[in-house]
Amino acid sequence: MIRTAQVGASERSVRVMLYSHDTFGLGHLRRSRALASALTASDPSASAIILTGSPVAGRFTFPERVDHVRLPGVTKLPDGSYVSQTLGLDIDETTALRSGLIQTAVEQYDPDLLVVDKEPTGFRGELLPTLEWMAKRKSARCVLGLRDVLDEPAVLAAEWERKGAVDATERFYDEIWVYGPRSVYDPTQGLPLSDDTRKRIHWTGYLRREVTDAAETPDVPYVLITPGGGGDGQAMVSLVLEAYETDPTLTPHAVLVYGPFLSGDVRDAFDARVARLNGRVTALGFDARIEALFAGAEGVISMGGYNTFCEVLSFDKRAVIVPRTVPRLEQWIRASRAEELGLVRMLDEKRDGMNPQTMVKFIRALPSQQKPSQAGADGLLDGLDVVVDRATALMAAR
């Protein structure tokens, strides 16, 4: 349990800040929200603020004593470069604005613990001035949080060298928390971290999810189809729809949640196809309470993002993962390792083929799959408890 922080002769409530760069998708924000919820729930007086660039942050509900600050948004282009979403500012000006807002928020909020998600230096190095300032003051503990898989080792090592991320990790972070079990995967393999830094790595296990907000769910059996944020889920969604179009007897019915970033003409075309399926597939644009849909589903067809994988394990759902392989191999590495452990099945484009007949077979086989719990998933989901324990120990040792 987190304890109140000692300040001179008086006490103040613990303050936690979480940085989530969120240039694309929902993963970083949803992970930060889960962490903030657990850390504040462990201490009735603790509070947390999430710094996020997610354009949909305002569509989520946050627990009591958890709030967020929305940083100016940026968009990642297909070639890997970024452009500003803020009218009249180029990407350098936007980065400088974000960096200044981050430092001001840290100075004013004065957190006892800063948890940085995935990027040791922040988006385009925007976090470095704040980390330097905090290091001089020595008033807060800093933690780098990494998901279970980042990318293939050689690609990751080159990326971290380019960003100066190894040096930042060595200099500024008291601990590294890996939100997964070491027995599944080590995301830091290939990184030239010192032995001293490696001793500060803690594998927490996956972050268990629960139904926090009630939502209406279908009263008939259904398979949940989710491409996560949806921005890169067009191929998977189309394949599932093709399966139901190809086989008019395919059951159970499907509930498709597009995600907030699958929109425009692509979404309109999918809606037209859904309408022609006469209720066998129903579609939702975006539901921040997707945990309730997971809980009620007979099975799940999804991409291989971290948060979706945590929900599959937490709600013990038979799942078929259709991972993307560009621009990162992260999802494929996670899905293939999970398949080896018997936690899920993976539809691999090279091995199985991306065609509707294959998807029909996978959906029909869902009821005969073993559940993740039968492969030991319950022992992999201690992440939030370990995070609370590590946070408590770190702040007590200040």
C-alpha atoms as a printed R data frame, in Angstrom:
    type eleno elety resid chain resno       x       y       z
1   ATOM     1    CA   MET     A     1   0.000   0.000   0.000
2   ATOM     2    CA   ILE     A     2   1.310   3.488  -0.861
3   ATOM     3    CA   ARG     A     3   1.961   5.614   2.212
4   ATOM     4    CA   THR     A     4   1.652   9.380   2.528
5   ATOM     5    CA   ALA     A     5   4.873  11.213   1.752
6   ATOM     6    CA   GLN     A     6   6.758  12.870   4.614
7   ATOM     7    CA   VAL     A     7   7.441  16.570   4.028
8   ATOM     8    CA   GLY     A     8   9.402  18.116   6.912
9   ATOM     9    CA   ALA     A     9   7.265  17.894  10.027
10  ATOM    10    CA   SER     A    10   4.042  17.494   8.084
11  ATOM    11    CA   GLU     A    11   2.602  14.931   5.721
12  ATOM    12    CA   ARG     A    12   1.024  15.298   2.298
13  ATOM    13    CA   SER     A    13  -0.801  12.852   0.133
14  ATOM    14    CA   VAL     A    14   1.204  10.866  -2.397
15  ATOM    15    CA   ARG     A    15   1.241  12.288  -5.920
16  ATOM    16    CA   VAL     A    16   1.922  10.147  -8.966
17  ATOM    17    CA   MET     A    17   2.431  11.419 -12.491
18  ATOM    18    CA   LEU     A    18   2.355   9.180 -15.562
19  ATOM    19    CA   TYR     A    19   3.723  10.255 -18.945
20  ATOM    20    CA   SER     A    20   2.172   8.681 -22.026
21  ATOM    21    CA   HIS     A    21   3.344  10.177 -25.344
22  ATOM    22    CA   ASP     A    22   0.421   8.661 -27.318
23  ATOM    23    CA   THR     A    23   1.106   9.726 -30.859
24  ATOM    24    CA   PHE     A    24  -1.146   6.979 -32.200
25  ATOM    25    CA   GLY     A    25  -3.564   4.368 -30.908
26  ATOM    26    CA   LEU     A    26  -4.952   3.753 -27.446
27  ATOM    27    CA   GLY     A    27  -2.403   1.440 -25.856
28  ATOM    28    CA   HIS     A    28  -0.262   3.855 -23.891
29  ATOM    29    CA   LEU     A    29  -3.204   5.805 -22.475
30  ATOM    30    CA   ARG     A    30  -5.147   2.690 -21.464
31  ATOM    31    CA   ARG     A    31  -2.086   1.192 -19.790
32  ATOM    32    CA   SER     A    32  -1.422   4.437 -17.911
33  ATOM    33    CA   ARG     A    33  -5.056   4.615 -16.806
34  ATOM    34    CA   ALA     A    34  -4.891   1.066 -15.418
35  ATOM    35    CA   LEU     A    35  -1.708   1.885 -13.509
36  ATOM    36    CA   ALA     A    36  -3.087   5.155 -12.125
37  ATOM    37    CA   SER     A    37  -6.264   3.398 -11.002
38  ATOM    38    CA   ALA     A    38  -4.325   0.731  -9.114
39  ATOM    39    CA   LEU     A    39  -1.901   3.168  -7.491
40  ATOM    40    CA   THR     A    40  -4.637   5.484  -6.224
41  ATOM    41    CA   ALA     A    41  -6.896   2.618  -5.137
42  ATOM    42    CA   SER     A    42  -4.110   1.389  -2.854
43  ATOM    43    CA   ASP     A    43  -4.133   4.669  -0.913
44  ATOM    44    CA   PRO     A    44  -7.422   6.567  -0.367
45  ATOM    45    CA   SER     A    45  -5.572   9.883  -0.290
46  ATOM    46    CA   ALA     A    46  -3.206   9.410  -3.241
47  ATOM    47    CA   SER     A    47  -3.788  11.190  -6.563
48  ATOM    48    CA   ALA     A    48  -2.463  10.782 -10.096
49  ATOM    49    CA   ILE     A    49  -2.214  12.858 -13.256
50  ATOM    50    CA   ILE     A    50  -1.647  11.343 -16.717
51  ATOM    51    CA   LEU     A    51   0.147  13.453 -19.323
52  ATOM    52    CA   THR     A    52  -1.096  12.201 -22.678
53  ATOM    53    CA   GLY     A    53  -1.102  13.171 -26.329
54  ATOM    54    CA   SER     A    54  -4.060  10.912 -27.127
55  ATOM    55    CA   PRO     A    55  -6.737  12.692 -29.164
56  ATOM    56    CA   VAL     A    56  -9.448  10.559 -27.525
57  ATOM    57    CA   ALA     A    57  -8.393  10.955 -23.881
58  ATOM    58    CA   GLY     A    58 -11.517  12.998 -23.145
59  ATOM    59    CA   ARG     A    59 -13.765  10.097 -24.177
60  ATOM    60    CA   PHE     A    60 -12.559   7.921 -21.305
61  ATOM    61    CA   THR     A    61 -13.788   8.031 -17.744
62  ATOM    62    CA   PHE     A    62 -11.130   8.292 -15.060
63  ATOM    63    CA   PRO     A    63 -11.419   7.110 -11.466
64  ATOM    64    CA   GLU     A    64 -11.768   9.522  -8.603
65  ATOM    65    CA   ARG     A    65  -8.428  11.239  -7.861
66  ATOM    66    CA   VAL     A    66  -7.100  10.474 -11.353
67  ATOM    67    CA   ASP     A    67  -7.022  13.240 -13.948
68  ATOM    68    CA   HIS     A    68  -5.244  13.904 -17.233
69  ATOM    69    CA   VAL     A    69  -3.534  16.726 -19.073
70  ATOM    70    CA   ARG     A    70  -3.921  16.647 -22.852
71  ATOM    71    CA   LEU     A    71  -0.713  17.499 -24.716
72  ATOM    72    CA   PRO     A    72  -0.942  18.954 -28.259
73  ATOM    73    CA   GLY     A    73  -1.412  16.104 -30.717
74  ATOM    74    CA   VAL     A    74   0.837  14.849 -33.489
75  ATOM    75    CA   THR     A    75   0.203  12.411 -36.329
76  ATOM    76    CA   LYS     A    76   2.578   9.713 -37.538
77  ATOM    77    CA   LEU     A    77   2.853   9.480 -41.322
78  ATOM    78    CA   PRO     A    78   3.377   6.211 -43.249
79  ATOM    79    CA   ASP     A    79   7.086   7.006 -43.714
80  ATOM    80    CA   GLY     A    80   7.578   7.219 -39.938
81  ATOM    81    CA   SER     A    81   7.815  11.021 -39.738
82  ATOM    82    CA   TYR     A    82   5.432  13.195 -37.715
83  ATOM    83    CA   VAL     A    83   3.324  16.271 -38.380
84  ATOM    84    CA   SER     A    84   1.558  18.511 -35.911
85  ATOM    85    CA   GLN     A    85  -2.193  18.381 -35.372
86  ATOM    86    CA   THR     A    86  -2.029  21.955 -34.066
87  ATOM    87    CA   LEU     A    87  -2.874  24.585 -36.670
88  ATOM    88    CA   GLY     A    88   0.003  26.919 -37.472
89  ATOM    89    CA   LEU     A    89   2.784  25.054 -35.651
90  ATOM    90    CA   ASP     A    90   5.398  22.844 -37.251
91  ATOM    91    CA   ILE     A    91   6.577  19.654 -35.548
92  ATOM    92    CA   ASP     A    92   9.549  21.344 -33.837
93  ATOM    93    CA   GLU     A    93   7.347  24.094 -32.422
94  ATOM    94    CA   THR     A    94   4.781  21.541 -31.266
95  ATOM    95    CA   THR     A    95   7.463  19.437 -29.573
96  ATOM    96    CA   ALA     A    96   8.814  22.532 -27.776
97  ATOM    97    CA   LEU     A    97   5.287  23.431 -26.642
98  ATOM    98    CA   ARG     A    98   4.659  19.900 -25.355
99  ATOM    99    CA   SER     A    99   8.017  19.869 -23.582
100 ATOM   100    CA   GLY     A   100   7.270  23.157 -21.821
101 ATOM   101    CA   LEU     A   101   3.821  21.975 -20.748
102 ATOM   102    CA   ILE     A   102   5.301  18.767 -19.337
103 ATOM   103    CA   GLN     A   103   7.895  20.608 -17.269
104 ATOM   104    CA   THR     A   104   5.376  23.136 -15.987
105 ATOM   105    CA   ALA     A   105   3.008  20.340 -14.959
106 ATOM   106    CA   VAL     A   106   5.792  18.513 -13.112
107 ATOM   107    CA   GLU     A   107   6.991  21.676 -11.351
108 ATOM   108    CA   GLN     A   108   3.487  22.617 -10.223
109 ATOM   109    CA   TYR     A   109   2.226  19.146  -9.297
110 ATOM   110    CA   ASP     A   110   5.546  18.137  -7.705
111 ATOM   111    CA   PRO     A   111   5.026  14.348  -7.980
112 ATOM   112    CA   ASP     A   112   6.593  11.821  -5.642
113 ATOM   113    CA   LEU     A   113   6.763   9.295  -8.495
114 ATOM   114    CA   LEU     A   114   6.993   9.739 -12.260
115 ATOM   115    CA   VAL     A   115   6.182   6.694 -14.411
116 ATOM   116    CA   VAL     A   116   7.217   7.071 -18.062
117 ATOM   117    CA   ASP     A   117   5.621   4.752 -20.601
118 ATOM   118    CA   LYS     A   118   7.923   3.135 -23.187
119 ATOM   119    CA   GLU     A   119   9.928   6.139 -24.404
120 ATOM   120    CA   PRO     A   120  12.865   6.963 -22.054
121 ATOM   121    CA   THR     A   121  13.412  10.404 -23.613
122 ATOM   122    CA   GLY     A   122   9.783  11.058 -24.543
123 ATOM   123    CA   PHE     A   123   8.468  11.976 -27.971
124 ATOM   124    CA   ARG     A   124  11.371  13.474 -29.948
125 ATOM   125    CA   GLY     A   125  13.285  14.012 -26.703
126 ATOM   126    CA   GLU     A   126  10.614  16.249 -25.191
127 ATOM   127    CA   LEU     A   127  11.029  14.700 -21.734
128 ATOM   128    CA   LEU     A   128  14.768  15.331 -21.367
129 ATOM   129    CA   PRO     A   129  14.597  18.877 -19.911
130 ATOM   130    CA   THR     A   130  12.148  17.679 -17.250
131 ATOM   131    CA   LEU     A   131  14.267  14.631 -16.407
132 ATOM   132    CA   GLU     A   132  17.348  16.846 -16.042
133 ATOM   133    CA   TRP     A   133  15.419  19.208 -13.760
134 ATOM   134    CA   MET     A   134  14.116  16.352 -11.624
135 ATOM   135    CA   ALA     A   135  17.566  14.767 -11.367
136 ATOM   136    CA   LYS     A   136  18.999  17.996  -9.925
137 ATOM   137    CA   ARG     A   137  16.204  18.336  -7.373
138 ATOM   138    CA   LYS     A   138  16.190  14.658  -6.387
139 ATOM   139    CA   SER     A   139  12.641  15.093  -5.095
140 ATOM   140    CA   ALA     A   140  10.929  12.265  -6.981
141 ATOM   141    CA   ARG     A   141  11.524   8.716  -8.073
142 ATOM   142    CA   CYS     A   142  11.471   7.987 -11.796
143 ATOM   143    CA   VAL     A   143  10.409   4.693 -13.355
144 ATOM   144    CA   LEU     A   144  10.528   3.567 -16.976
145 ATOM   145    CA   GLY     A   145   7.622   1.242 -17.770
146 ATOM   146    CA   LEU     A   146   7.974  -1.136 -20.710
147 ATOM   147    CA   ARG     A   147   5.370  -3.424 -22.222
148 ATOM   148    CA   ASP     A   148   6.262  -7.111 -22.531
149 ATOM   149    CA   VAL     A   149   7.443  -6.781 -26.161
150 ATOM   150    CA   LEU     A   150   8.835  -3.676 -27.884
151 ATOM   151    CA   ASP     A   151  10.277  -4.902 -31.193
152 ATOM   152    CA   GLU     A   152  12.782  -7.368 -32.586
153 ATOM   153    CA   PRO     A   153  16.106  -6.853 -30.745
154 ATOM   154    CA   ALA     A   154  18.248  -5.509 -33.598
155 ATOM   155    CA   VAL     A   155  15.630  -2.966 -34.681
156 ATOM   156    CA   LEU     A   156  15.043  -1.847 -31.100
157 ATOM   157    CA   ALA     A   157  18.761  -1.443 -30.398
158 ATOM   158    CA   ALA     A   158  19.181   0.811 -33.430
159 ATOM   159    CA   GLU     A   159  16.151   2.886 -32.429
160 ATOM   160    CA   TRP     A   160  17.349   3.372 -28.861
161 ATOM   161    CA   GLU     A   161  20.846   4.335 -30.037
162 ATOM   162    CA   ARG     A   162  19.380   6.936 -32.389
163 ATOM   163    CA   LYS     A   163  17.242   8.438 -29.615
164 ATOM   164    CA   GLY     A   164  19.873   8.339 -26.863
165 ATOM   165    CA   ALA     A   165  17.470   6.144 -24.926
166 ATOM   166    CA   VAL     A   166  20.088   3.866 -23.353
167 ATOM   167    CA   ASP     A   167  21.968   6.821 -21.864
168 ATOM   168    CA   ALA     A   168  18.727   8.353 -20.576
169 ATOM   169    CA   THR     A   169  17.690   5.050 -18.993
170 ATOM   170    CA   GLU     A   170  21.057   4.701 -17.265
171 ATOM   171    CA   ARG     A   171  21.065   8.294 -15.973
172 ATOM   172    CA   PHE     A   172  17.530   9.143 -14.978
173 ATOM   173    CA   TYR     A   173  15.544   6.051 -13.987
174 ATOM   174    CA   ASP     A   174  15.556   4.440 -10.557
175 ATOM   175    CA   GLU     A   175  13.826   1.309 -11.834
176 ATOM   176    CA   ILE     A   176  12.517  -0.295 -15.015
177 ATOM   177    CA   TRP     A   177   9.181  -2.090 -14.780
178 ATOM   178    CA   VAL     A   178   8.422  -4.630 -17.493
179 ATOM   179    CA   TYR     A   179   4.669  -5.219 -17.639
180 ATOM   180    CA   GLY     A   180   4.949  -8.918 -18.355
181 ATOM   181    CA   PRO     A   181   6.630 -12.083 -17.031
182 ATOM   182    CA   ARG     A   182  10.281 -12.726 -17.798
183 ATOM   183    CA   SER     A   183   9.355 -16.316 -18.677
184 ATOM   184    CA   VAL     A   184   7.334 -15.058 -21.660
185 ATOM   185    CA   TYR     A   185   9.711 -12.514 -23.180
186 ATOM   186    CA   ASP     A   186  12.482 -10.047 -22.328
187 ATOM   187    CA   PRO     A   187  11.900  -6.788 -24.236
188 ATOM   188    CA   THR     A   188  15.357  -5.473 -23.326
189 ATOM   189    CA   GLN     A   189  17.302  -8.253 -25.027
190 ATOM   190    CA   GLY     A   190  19.725  -6.720 -27.497
191 ATOM   191    CA   LEU     A   191  19.928  -3.402 -25.616
192 ATOM   192    CA   PRO     A   192  23.430  -2.508 -24.303
193 ATOM   193    CA   LEU     A   193  22.270  -1.767 -20.762
194 ATOM   194    CA   SER     A   194  24.842  -1.935 -17.982
195 ATOM   195    CA   ASP     A   195  24.754  -4.686 -15.366
196 ATOM   196    CA   ASP     A   196  23.835  -2.085 -12.750
197 ATOM   197    CA   THR     A   197  20.815  -0.957 -14.760
198 ATOM   198    CA   ARG     A   198  19.739  -4.531 -15.439
199 ATOM   199    CA   LYS     A   199  19.673  -5.134 -11.689
200 ATOM   200    CA   ARG     A   200  17.002  -2.422 -11.494
201 ATOM   201    CA   ILE     A   201  14.637  -4.248 -13.886
202 ATOM   202    CA   HIS     A   202  11.506  -5.727 -12.307
203 ATOM   203    CA   TRP     A   203   9.187  -8.025 -14.244
204 ATOM   204    CA   THR     A   204   5.719  -7.307 -12.892
205 ATOM   205    CA   GLY     A   205   3.561  -9.718 -14.882
206 ATOM   206    CA   TYR     A   206   0.649  -8.623 -17.059
207 ATOM   207    CA   LEU     A   207  -1.746  -5.909 -15.894
208 ATOM   208    CA   ARG     A   208  -5.055  -7.523 -14.930
209 ATOM   209    CA   ARG     A   209  -8.202  -5.813 -16.222
210 ATOM   210    CA   GLU     A   210 -11.663  -5.709 -14.680
211 ATOM   211    CA   VAL     A   211 -15.078  -4.407 -15.700
212 ATOM   212    CA   THR     A   212 -15.055  -0.911 -14.219
213 ATOM   213    CA   ASP     A   213 -17.974   0.637 -16.120
214 ATOM   214    CA   ALA     A   214 -21.194  -1.246 -16.811
215 ATOM   215    CA   ALA     A   215 -22.315  -1.424 -20.432
216 ATOM   216    CA   GLU     A   216 -25.097  -3.112 -22.359
217 ATOM   217    CA   THR     A   217 -24.036  -6.330 -24.061
218 ATOM   218    CA   PRO     A   218 -25.947  -8.564 -26.503
219 ATOM   219    CA   ASP     A   219 -28.251 -11.146 -24.949
220 ATOM   220    CA   VAL     A   220 -27.209 -13.762 -27.531
221 ATOM   221    CA   PRO     A   221 -23.837 -15.545 -27.810
222 ATOM   222    CA   TYR     A   222 -21.291 -13.470 -29.726
223 ATOM   223    CA   VAL     A   223 -17.658 -13.291 -30.755
224 ATOM   224    CA   LEU     A   224 -15.993  -9.963 -30.065
225 ATOM   225    CA   ILE     A   225 -14.025  -8.537 -32.995
226 ATOM   226    CA   THR     A   226 -11.637  -5.747 -31.995
227 ATOM   227    CA   PRO     A   227  -8.746  -4.135 -33.863
228 ATOM   228    CA   GLY     A   228  -7.844  -2.049 -30.795
229 ATOM   229    CA   GLY     A   229  -7.633   1.611 -31.741
230 ATOM   230    CA   GLY     A   230  -8.459   0.594 -35.290
231 ATOM   231    CA   GLY     A   231  -6.000   2.769 -37.155
232 ATOM   232    CA   ASP     A   232  -4.188  -0.222 -38.633
233 ATOM   233    CA   GLY     A   233  -6.963  -2.791 -38.319
234 ATOM   234    CA   GLN     A   234  -8.544  -2.526 -41.776
235 ATOM   235    CA   ALA     A   235  -7.175  -5.828 -43.080
236 ATOM   236    CA   MET     A   236  -8.295  -7.828 -40.041
237 ATOM   237    CA   VAL     A   237 -11.798  -6.332 -40.019
238 ATOM   238    CA   SER     A   238 -12.212  -6.985 -43.735
239 ATOM   239    CA   LEU     A   239 -11.086 -10.587 -43.328
240 ATOM   240    CA   VAL     A   240 -13.620 -11.275 -40.576
241 ATOM   241    CA   LEU     A   241 -16.421  -9.743 -42.627
242 ATOM   242    CA   GLU     A   242 -15.360 -11.871 -45.597
243 ATOM   243    CA   ALA     A   243 -15.642 -14.971 -43.415
244 ATOM   244    CA   TYR     A   244 -19.252 -14.176 -42.491
245 ATOM   245    CA   GLU     A   245 -20.032 -13.242 -46.109
246 ATOM   246    CA   THR     A   246 -18.507 -16.492 -47.383
247 ATOM   247    CA   ASP     A   247 -20.295 -18.804 -44.940
248 ATOM   248    CA   PRO     A   248 -23.938 -17.858 -44.185
249 ATOM   249    CA   THR     A   249 -24.085 -20.550 -41.478
250 ATOM   250    CA   LEU     A   250 -21.101 -19.220 -39.500
251 ATOM   251    CA   THR     A   251 -21.840 -18.773 -35.797
252 ATOM   252    CA   PRO     A   252 -21.770 -17.284 -33.216
253 ATOM   253    CA   HIS     A   253 -22.803 -13.834 -34.342
254 ATOM   254    CA   ALA     A   254 -20.104 -11.160 -34.111
255 ATOM   255    CA   VAL     A   255 -19.884  -7.798 -32.377
256 ATOM   256    CA   LEU     A   256 -17.377  -5.596 -34.172
257 ATOM   257    CA   VAL     A   257 -15.849  -2.603 -32.352
258 ATOM   258    CA   TYR     A   258 -14.019  -0.508 -34.941
259 ATOM   259    CA   GLY     A   259 -12.001   1.659 -32.559
260 ATOM   260    CA   PRO     A   260 -11.805   5.461 -32.758
261 ATOM   261    CA   PHE     A   261  -9.179   5.591 -35.511
262 ATOM   262    CA   LEU     A   262 -10.970   3.481 -38.125
263 ATOM   263    CA   SER     A   263 -13.224   6.029 -39.767
264 ATOM   264    CA   GLY     A   264 -14.129   7.898 -42.926
265 ATOM   265    CA   ASP     A   265 -14.727   6.114 -46.229
266 ATOM   266    CA   VAL     A   266 -13.223   2.865 -44.935
267 ATOM   267    CA   ARG     A   267 -15.681   2.791 -42.043
268 ATOM   268    CA   ASP     A   268 -18.591   3.639 -44.342
269 ATOM   269    CA   ALA     A   269 -17.704   0.756 -46.651
270 ATOM   270    CA   PHE     A   270 -17.518  -1.647 -43.710
271 ATOM   271    CA   ASP     A   271 -20.874  -0.429 -42.381
272 ATOM   272    CA   ALA     A   272 -22.467  -1.195 -45.748
273 ATOM   273    CA   ARG     A   273 -21.088  -4.741 -45.651
274 ATOM   274    CA   VAL     A   274 -22.283  -5.201 -42.055
275 ATOM   275    CA   ALA     A   275 -25.791  -4.076 -43.050
276 ATOM   276    CA   ARG     A   276 -25.948  -6.748 -45.753
277 ATOM   277    CA   LEU     A   277 -25.214  -9.462 -43.172
278 ATOM   278    CA   ASN     A   278 -28.692  -8.984 -41.675
279 ATOM   279    CA   GLY     A   279 -27.750  -8.856 -38.011
280 ATOM   280    CA   ARG     A   280 -25.194 -11.673 -38.010
281 ATOM   281    CA   VAL     A   281 -22.582  -8.978 -37.404
282 ATOM   282    CA   THR     A   282 -23.271  -5.763 -35.505
283 ATOM   283    CA   ALA     A   283 -20.819  -2.868 -35.387
284 ATOM   284    CA   LEU     A   284 -19.908  -0.164 -32.874
285 ATOM   285    CA   GLY     A   285 -17.661   2.786 -33.514
286 ATOM   286    CA   PHE     A   286 -15.873   3.059 -30.197
287 ATOM   287    CA   ASP     A   287 -16.690   2.029 -26.653
288 ATOM   288    CA   ALA     A   288 -14.427   3.094 -23.793
289 ATOM   289    CA   ARG     A   289 -16.158   0.389 -21.711
290 ATOM   290    CA   ILE     A   290 -14.941  -2.438 -23.896
291 ATOM   291    CA   GLU     A   291 -14.079  -4.532 -20.834
292 ATOM   292    CA   ALA     A   292 -17.773  -5.360 -20.440
293 ATOM   293    CA   LEU     A   293 -17.908  -6.621 -24.032
294 ATOM   294    CA   PHE     A   294 -14.855  -8.801 -23.372
295 ATOM   295    CA   ALA     A   295 -16.452 -10.254 -20.264
296 ATOM   296    CA   GLY     A   296 -19.615 -11.297 -22.108
297 ATOM   297    CA   ALA     A   297 -18.013 -12.701 -25.264
298 ATOM   298    CA   GLU     A   298 -17.817 -16.366 -26.242
299 ATOM   299    CA   GLY     A   299 -14.443 -15.684 -27.822
300 ATOM   300    CA   VAL     A   300 -12.304 -12.927 -29.288
301 ATOM   301    CA   ILE     A   301 -10.774 -12.168 -32.688
302 ATOM   302    CA   SER     A   302  -8.240  -9.377 -32.375
303 ATOM   303    CA   MET     A   303  -4.917  -7.937 -33.308
304 ATOM   304    CA   GLY     A   304  -2.039  -8.532 -30.939
305 ATOM   305    CA   GLY     A   305  -1.784  -5.264 -29.008
306 ATOM   306    CA   TYR     A   306  -0.700  -5.305 -25.377
307 ATOM   307    CA   ASN     A   307  -3.953  -4.116 -23.820
308 ATOM   308    CA   THR     A   308  -6.130  -6.480 -25.839
309 ATOM   309    CA   PHE     A   309  -3.868  -9.366 -24.866
310 ATOM   310    CA   CYS     A   310  -4.187  -8.431 -21.178
311 ATOM   311    CA   GLU     A   311  -7.976  -8.433 -21.559
312 ATOM   312    CA   VAL     A   312  -7.969 -11.834 -23.248
313 ATOM   313    CA   LEU     A   313  -6.013 -13.257 -20.300
314 ATOM   314    CA   SER     A   314  -7.913 -11.336 -17.603
315 ATOM   315    CA   PHE     A   315 -11.361 -12.393 -18.823
316 ATOM   316    CA   ASP     A   316 -10.131 -15.883 -19.736
317 ATOM   317    CA   LYS     A   317 -11.354 -15.744 -23.326
318 ATOM   318    CA   ARG     A   318 -10.549 -18.136 -26.124
319 ATOM   319    CA   ALA     A   319  -8.880 -15.940 -28.730
320 ATOM   320    CA   VAL     A   320  -7.512 -15.850 -32.253
321 ATOM   321    CA   ILE     A   321  -4.827 -13.203 -32.685
322 ATOM   322    CA   VAL     A   322  -4.196 -11.718 -36.128
323 ATOM   323    CA   PRO     A   323  -1.004  -9.717 -35.551
324 ATOM   324    CA   ARG     A   324   0.329  -6.941 -37.706
325 ATOM   325    CA   THR     A   325   3.941  -7.245 -38.858
326 ATOM   326    CA   VAL     A   326   4.634  -3.637 -39.917
327 ATOM   327    CA   PRO     A   327   5.932  -1.184 -38.876
328 ATOM   328    CA   ARG     A   328   6.964  -3.351 -35.894
329 ATOM   329    CA   LEU     A   329   7.083  -7.077 -35.211
330 ATOM   330    CA   GLU     A   330   5.858  -6.480 -31.641
331 ATOM   331    CA   GLN     A   331   2.404  -8.013 -32.136
332 ATOM   332    CA   TRP     A   332   3.728 -11.012 -34.048
333 ATOM   333    CA   ILE     A   333   6.355 -11.737 -31.374
334 ATOM   334    CA   ARG     A   334   3.736 -11.525 -28.604
335 ATOM   335    CA   ALA     A   335   1.190 -13.660 -30.461
336 ATOM   336    CA   SER     A   336   3.656 -16.347 -31.519
337 ATOM   337    CA   ARG     A   337   5.065 -16.639 -28.000
338 ATOM   338    CA   ALA     A   338   1.539 -16.800 -26.544
339 ATOM   339    CA   GLU     A   339   0.616 -19.520 -29.017
340 ATOM   340    CA   GLU     A   340   3.692 -21.526 -27.991
341 ATOM   341    CA   LEU     A   341   2.469 -21.317 -24.381
342 ATOM   342    CA   GLY     A   342  -1.056 -22.432 -25.329
343 ATOM   343    CA   LEU     A   343  -2.670 -19.140 -24.329
344 ATOM   344    CA   VAL     A   344  -4.143 -18.233 -27.732
345 ATOM   345    CA   ARG     A   345  -4.162 -19.282 -31.382
346 ATOM   346    CA   MET     A   346  -2.475 -17.096 -33.962
347 ATOM   347    CA   LEU     A   347  -3.505 -16.601 -37.560
348 ATOM   348    CA   ASP     A   348  -0.138 -16.129 -39.245
349 ATOM   349    CA   GLU     A   349  -0.313 -14.702 -42.762
350 ATOM   350    CA   LYS     A   350   2.729 -16.652 -44.002
351 ATOM   351    CA   ARG     A   351   1.832 -19.909 -42.284
352 ATOM   352    CA   ASP     A   352  -1.972 -19.954 -42.539
353 ATOM   353    CA   GLY     A   353  -2.826 -17.505 -45.305
354 ATOM   354    CA   MET     A   354  -5.055 -14.462 -44.991
355 ATOM   355    CA   ASN     A   355  -8.187 -15.742 -46.697
356 ATOM   356    CA   PRO     A   356 -11.829 -16.004 -45.569
357 ATOM   357    CA   GLN     A   357 -11.867 -19.817 -45.592
358 ATOM   358    CA   THR     A   358  -9.051 -19.878 -43.040
359 ATOM   359    CA   MET     A   359 -10.823 -17.336 -40.850
360 ATOM   360    CA   VAL     A   360 -14.030 -19.422 -41.002
361 ATOM   361    CA   LYS     A   361 -12.079 -22.434 -39.717
362 ATOM   362    CA   PHE     A   362 -10.537 -20.430 -36.885
363 ATOM   363    CA   ILE     A   363 -13.904 -19.016 -35.782
364 ATOM   364    CA   ARG     A   364 -15.576 -22.435 -35.927
365 ATOM   365    CA   ALA     A   365 -12.726 -23.915 -33.861
366 ATOM   366    CA   LEU     A   366 -12.981 -21.279 -31.121
367 ATOM   367    CA   PRO     A   367 -15.342 -23.288 -28.863
368 ATOM   368    CA   SER     A   368 -12.895 -26.215 -28.786
369 ATOM   369    CA   GLN     A   369  -9.851 -24.120 -27.867
370 ATOM   370    CA   GLN     A   370  -8.575 -24.308 -24.329
371 ATOM   371    CA   LYS     A   371  -9.035 -21.196 -22.264
372 ATOM   372    CA   PRO     A   372  -5.965 -19.195 -21.222
373 ATOM   373    CA   SER     A   373  -6.474 -20.275 -17.621
374 ATOM   374    CA   GLN     A   374  -5.917 -23.886 -18.675
375 ATOM   375    CA   ALA     A   375  -2.439 -22.855 -19.825
376 ATOM   376    CA   GLY     A   376  -1.633 -21.064 -16.570
377 ATOM   377    CA   ALA     A   377  -2.686 -17.512 -17.428
378 ATOM   378    CA   ASP     A   378  -3.784 -16.738 -13.862
379 ATOM   379    CA   GLY     A   379  -0.165 -16.895 -12.744
380 ATOM   380    CA   LEU     A   380   0.833 -14.257 -15.285
381 ATOM   381    CA   LEU     A   381  -1.512 -11.474 -14.150
382 ATOM   382    CA   ASP     A   382   0.066 -10.059 -10.977
383 ATOM   383    CA   GLY     A   383   1.274  -6.861 -12.624
384 ATOM   384    CA   LEU     A   384  -0.841  -4.282 -10.803
385 ATOM   385    CA   ASP     A   385  -0.104  -5.762  -7.376
386 ATOM   386    CA   VAL     A   386   3.627  -5.786  -8.101
387 ATOM   387    CA   VAL     A   387   3.484  -2.189  -9.384
388 ATOM   388    CA   VAL     A   388   1.845  -1.024  -6.153
389 ATOM   389    CA   ASP     A   389   4.463  -2.867  -4.077
390 ATOM   390    CA   ARG     A   390   7.364  -1.455  -6.105
391 ATOM   391    CA   ALA     A   391   5.954   2.084  -5.967
392 ATOM   392    CA   THR     A   392   5.555   1.826  -2.207
393 ATOM   393    CA   ALA     A   393   9.103   0.568  -1.740
394 ATOM   394    CA   LEU     A   394  10.595   3.219  -4.023
395 ATOM   395    CA   MET     A   395   8.910   6.151  -2.325
396 ATOM   396    CA   ALA     A   396   9.646   4.802   1.143
397 ATOM   397    CA   ALA     A   397  13.342   4.674   0.253
398 ATOM   398    CA   ARG     A   398  13.557   8.295  -0.838
